[in-house]
Amino acid sequence: MAKQSTQITIPPLTIDAEYKDICERELSINGGLRTIRGEIAEVEAAIMAERAIEGPRLRSSVATLVGDEDTAAVDRRTKLRELRHAEHDHDEALAVIQRRKRGRLSHASRAVISAVRGELDKRAAAIATATDVALAAQADLESLLRDLEAEGVECDALRSGKVAFFLTTGQAARYVAEHGGGNG
């Protein structure tokens, strides 16, 4: 029966202070972007409603010349221009922050791995130990099959069903050598 592994709390990537700062900036920029886009939608809706009620409007410069300037309409259009500019700035800042976040990810990942290194090593050693035991059992099986063949028994059909191929490729022995089976 397999024994249950111990639960481990994996720290978030924000264990790395710089990565955490980048994530907080990203959240802040996204929040600002949502607010700006909400305001844009409101201003656009007001402009559309104005057009539906009053029909085509004069450009603000022409309206000023003829004395028909509606300061509220001009203000809405000015506000829309400002909001679109702010939206563009936020989009650009978000792209920069996301590049920085991707660039910092490997550092943050190393910090998390460092925090759980002991548990990783312990579990890798357990696999190496179990693999070492399996390799020994495999060697015993191979020895028995060779003994049977030495007595003239045809074992070809038996060999394919009994020999664990993954233990014969060298990968298992290499894993044990790298991770210290029995030494962990």
Secondary structure, DSSP 4 states (H G I P E B T S, - for coil): -PPPPPP-PPPPGGGSHHHHHHHHHHHHHHHHHHHHHHHHHHHHHHHHHHHHHH-S---HHHHHHHT---HHHHHHHHHHHHHHHHHHHHHHHHHHHHHHHHHHHHHHHHHHHHHTHHHHHHHHHHHHHHHHHHHHHHHHHHHHHHHHHHTT---HHHHHHHS-HHHHSSHHHHHHHHHTTTT-
